[in-house]
């Protein structure tokens, strides 16, 4: 299958989409994802969007509806008289589009960020329980981006919008924020407000009041009581609402689990001499995937992934994988007295402990 710079592609395993930006050695391409991150990828892991089989697509077809891709962020700061005296956080606006007779045809959906922080986001529009459109990307501070459209008649199809968001910091990403908005026609038409930055009346929903990072009090862990500490120290976590513990072999696995993995190839293979770069990266990512999956299965709180500094390709590939994992709260690449800047700390959700 042929690729060229500018070809739009999809990752077969994760569903991420992006554009080819460069041809690399060892049967690899450089791909810029819709969230702005640029990572190397093997050709066999990609699929050209203009050649994918659409026979299995079950999305409802609406007459006159054309698929839209996210456009460039709309920055109105230079031409807007709106002054943000108080941030309302991340918001979702439904901007009516009218027919010639004055009736509403559809609503343009806009994601608005009137905070001082940029963030990564994933937004999925579902109708009658089926995902219709999904958008991934990065939204800058005090900007907005178009994220699809909702036709007027689709208000009768139980529309839901699921939003995930990660604040971007100099050290990595903040906590994963998640919310599902169930749109009901009666409340929808009562939600008419003037949207920040857009400066016009739209149907407006506030998704997150702020983009709080991991230091926010709302994310502080509750003090661990003696009962919980004893159970955790014993090696098994109790599943909420039951007395089921981890199987004995998993207790042993947790006791022997190390909270760091070194992905330098000489740590993974005894004699790596003669290996091509593509083989090295594939081996490193396979080891990373296996390690992270084991950490999630065992319910580990956090781990360190040692990738070194180099050109940052391996670090970016790891970040791309971590963004897709719902079990990951946040990850960061800050200075550590032991690892320097050559490791990423990954923090997982708490599971099985109340």
C-alpha positions in Angstrom: 0.0 0.0 0.0 1.4 3.4 -1.0 1.7 6.4 1.3 2.8 9.9 0.7 3.2 13.0 2.8 -0.3 14.3 3.5 -2.0 10.9 3.3 -4.6 10.6 6.1 -4.3 7.3 8.0 -5.7 5.4 11.0 -3.9 3.3 13.5 -5.4 -0.2 13.2 -4.9 -1.1 16.9 -6.0 2.2 18.6 -8.2 3.9 16.1 -6.2 7.1 16.3 -6.2 9.2 13.1 -3.6 11.5 11.7 -1.6 12.7 8.6 1.7 11.4 7.3 4.3 14.1 7.7 7.5 12.2 6.6 8.9 9.0 5.3 11.3 7.3 7.7 13.8 4.5 7.4 13.0 0.8 8.3 9.5 0.8 6.8 8.3 3.5 9.1 6.4 6.8 8.7 6.1 9.9 10.8 2.4 10.6 11.6 1.0 13.8 13.2 -2.1 12.7 15.2 -5.2 14.9 15.4 -4.3 15.8 19.0 -1.1 17.5 17.6 1.4 14.8 18.7 3.8 13.5 16.1 5.0 9.9 16.4 6.8 7.3 14.3 4.7 4.3 13.2 5.2 1.1 11.3 3.5 1.0 7.9 1.8 -2.3 8.7 0.1 -0.7 11.7 -1.6 1.9 9.5 -4.6 2.0 7.2 -5.3 4.6 4.6 -8.7 6.2 5.3 -9.5 6.5 1.6 -9.2 2.8 1.2 -11.0 1.4 4.3 -14.0 -0.9 3.8 -17.2 1.0 4.7 -19.5 -2.0 4.3 -19.4 -2.7 8.0 -20.2 0.8 9.2 -23.4 0.8 11.1 -23.7 4.6 11.7 -27.1 6.0 10.7 -27.1 7.8 7.4 -28.9 11.2 7.4 -29.8 12.7 4.1 -27.7 15.7 3.2 -25.3 15.0 6.1 -21.6 15.0 5.1 -18.9 13.9 7.5 -16.7 16.7 8.8 -13.3 16.6 10.2 -12.1 18.9 13.0 -11.0 22.3 11.6 -8.2 24.4 12.9 -8.9 26.1 16.3 -10.9 29.3 16.1 -9.0 32.0 18.0 -11.3 35.0 18.5 -9.1 36.9 21.0 -7.8 39.3 18.4 -11.2 40.3 17.1 -13.6 39.8 20.0 -14.7 42.4 22.5 -15.6 39.7 25.0 -13.5 40.0 28.1 -13.1 36.8 30.2 -13.7 38.2 33.7 -14.5 34.7 35.1 -13.7 31.5 33.4 -16.5 29.0 32.9 -14.2 26.2 32.0 -14.6 23.7 29.1 -18.0 24.1 27.4 -19.9 22.6 24.6 -22.0 24.9 22.4 -24.7 24.0 19.9 -24.9 26.9 17.3 -28.2 26.8 15.3 -27.9 26.7 11.5 -31.2 28.0 9.8 -32.8 27.1 6.5 -34.1 29.8 4.2 -37.6 29.6 5.7 -36.1 30.3 9.2 -36.5 26.8 10.6 -33.5 25.1 12.3 -31.8 22.6 10.1 -28.9 21.6 12.4 -26.6 22.7 15.2 -22.9 23.2 14.7 -21.1 21.8 17.8 -18.2 23.8 19.2 -15.9 22.9 22.1 -15.0 26.1 24.0 -12.1 26.5 26.3 -12.1 29.9 28.1 -9.5 28.9 30.6 -5.8 29.8 30.7 -4.8 26.2 30.0 -4.5 24.0 27.0 -5.7 20.4 27.0 -6.1 17.2 25.1 -9.6 16.0 24.5 -11.7 13.1 23.1 -15.3 13.8 22.2 -17.8 11.2 21.1 -21.4 11.9 19.8 -23.7 8.9 20.2 -27.3 8.5 18.9 -29.5 5.7 20.3 -26.5 4.2 22.0 -24.3 4.0 18.8 -21.3 6.2 18.4 -21.8 8.4 15.3 -18.7 10.8 15.4 -15.5 10.9 17.4 -13.0 13.7 17.6 -9.6 13.8 19.2 -7.4 16.8 19.4 -5.8 19.6 21.4 -7.5 22.8 22.3 -5.5 25.9 23.2 -6.3 28.3 26.0 -9.1 30.8 25.2 -10.0 29.2 21.9 -12.7 26.9 20.5 -12.8 24.1 17.9 -15.6 22.7 15.8 -16.5 19.1 16.8 -19.2 18.0 14.4 -22.9 18.7 14.0 -26.2 17.5 15.4 -29.2 17.6 13.1 -32.5 19.0 14.5 -34.4 15.7 14.0 -31.6 13.9 15.9 -32.7 15.5 19.1 -35.3 12.6 19.1 -32.5 10.0 18.9 -31.3 10.2 22.6 -28.1 12.1 21.7 -25.3 11.8 24.2 -21.9 13.5 24.2 -19.0 11.9 26.0 -16.0 14.1 26.8 -12.6 13.1 28.1 -10.0 15.8 28.9 -6.4 16.0 30.1 -4.9 19.3 31.0 -1.4 19.8 29.4 1.4 20.9 31.6 5.2 21.3 31.2 5.6 18.0 33.0 3.0 15.9 31.0 -0.7 15.7 31.4 -3.0 16.3 34.4 -5.8 14.0 35.6 -8.2 12.5 33.2 -11.5 14.3 33.4 -14.6 12.5 32.1 -18.3 13.4 31.7 -21.3 12.2 29.7 -23.9 14.8 28.7 -27.4 13.3 28.0 -29.2 15.8 25.8 -32.9 16.0 26.3 -35.0 18.2 24.0 -36.9 20.0 26.8 -33.8 21.0 28.7 -31.9 21.6 25.5 -34.1 24.5 24.4 -33.9 26.0 27.9 -30.1 26.1 27.7 -29.9 29.2 25.5 -27.0 31.4 26.7 -24.4 33.8 25.4 -21.3 31.7 24.8 -17.8 33.0 25.8 -15.6 33.9 22.8 -18.5 33.2 20.4 -20.4 36.2 21.7 -23.8 34.9 20.5 -26.8 33.0 21.9 -26.3 29.3 21.6 -27.4 26.2 23.5 -24.6 25.9 26.0 -23.5 23.1 28.3 -20.7 23.5 30.9 -18.6 20.3 30.8 -15.8 21.0 33.4 -15.8 24.1 35.6 -12.0 24.1 35.6 -9.2 22.0 34.3 -7.9 21.1 37.7 -4.6 19.3 37.9 -3.5 16.5 40.2 -2.8 19.0 43.0 -6.4 20.2 43.2 -8.0 19.2 46.5 -10.8 17.5 44.7 -8.3 14.9 43.5 -6.5 14.4 46.9 -6.7 10.9 48.1 -8.6 10.3 51.3 -6.5 9.2 54.3 -6.1 5.4 54.3 -7.7 3.8 57.4 -6.1 0.9 59.3 -8.5 -1.7 57.8 -7.7 -0.7 54.2 -4.0 -0.5 55.0 -4.0 -4.0 56.5 -5.8 -5.4 53.5 -3.4 -3.7 51.1 -0.3 -4.8 53.0 -1.6 -8.4 53.0 -1.2 -8.4 49.2 -4.8 -8.5 48.0 -7.4 -5.8 47.3 -11.0 -6.4 48.2 -13.5 -5.9 45.4 -16.1 -3.2 46.3 -19.2 -4.9 47.6 -17.7 -8.3 48.0 -15.2 -10.3 50.0 -13.4 -11.7 46.9 -9.7 -11.3 47.0 -7.1 -11.7 44.2 -6.2 -15.3 43.4 -3.1 -16.5 45.2 -0.9 -16.5 42.1 -1.8 -12.8 41.5 -0.9 -12.0 45.1 2.5 -13.5 44.5 2.8 -11.6 41.2 2.0 -8.4 43.0 4.5 -9.0 45.7 7.2 -9.7 43.1 6.2 -6.9 40.7 8.7 -4.1 40.2 7.4 -0.6 39.8 9.8 0.3 37.0 10.8 -1.0 33.6 13.9 -0.1 31.7 13.2 -0.1 27.9 16.8 0.3 26.9 17.3 -2.5 24.4 20.3 -3.9 26.2 18.1 -4.4 29.2 15.6 -6.4 27.2 17.8 -8.5 25.0 21.2 -10.1 25.9 22.7 -9.5 22.5 21.0 -6.7 20.5 23.9 -6.1 18.1 22.9 -6.1 14.5 19.2 -5.3 15.2 17.6 -2.7 13.0 16.0 0.3 14.5 12.5 -0.9 13.6 13.1 -4.2 15.4 14.4 -2.4 18.5 11.4 -0.1 18.7 9.0 -3.0 18.1 10.7 -5.0 20.9 10.6 -2.0 23.3 6.9 -1.3 22.7 6.0 -5.0 23.1 7.8 -5.0 26.5 6.0 -1.7 27.4 2.6 -3.1 26.5 3.1 -6.3 28.4 4.3 -4.4 31.5 1.5 -1.8 31.5 -1.1 -4.5 31.0 0.3 -6.5 34.0 0.4 -3.3 36.1 -3.3 -2.6 35.3 -4.3 -6.2 36.0 -2.5 -6.3 39.4 -4.0 -2.9 40.4 -0.6 -1.1 40.9 -0.9 2.6 41.9 2.0 3.9 39.7 5.0 2.9 37.7 8.1 4.4 36.1 8.8 3.7 32.4 12.5 4.3 31.7 12.9 5.3 28.0 16.0 7.5 28.1 16.2 10.9 26.4 17.5 10.5 22.9 15.3 12.1 20.2 12.1 11.5 22.1 10.5 9.1 19.6 10.1 6.3 22.1 8.8 8.7 24.7 6.2 10.1 22.3 5.0 6.6 21.3 4.6 5.7 24.9 2.6 8.9 25.5 0.4 8.1 22.6 -0.5 4.7 24.1 -1.1 6.0 27.6 -3.5 8.6 26.4 -5.8 5.8 25.0 -5.9 3.9 28.3 -8.9 4.7 30.5 -7.1 3.1 33.5 -4.4 5.9 33.4 -5.2 9.0 35.4 -2.2 10.9 34.3 1.5 10.6 33.3 4.4 13.0 33.5 8.0 13.3 32.4 9.6 15.5 35.1 13.0 15.5 36.6 13.6 12.7 39.0 16.8 12.4 41.1 17.1 8.7 40.0 16.0 8.8 36.4 16.6 12.5 35.4 14.3 13.3 32.5 14.6 9.9 31.0 11.5 8.3 32.5 7.8 8.8 32.5 5.8 8.3 35.7 2.4 6.7 35.1 -0.4 7.0 37.6 -3.3 4.6 37.5 -6.9 4.7 38.9 -7.6 3.2 42.2 -9.5 0.0 41.7 -11.2 -2.3 44.2 -10.7 -0.2 47.3 -13.4 2.0 48.9 
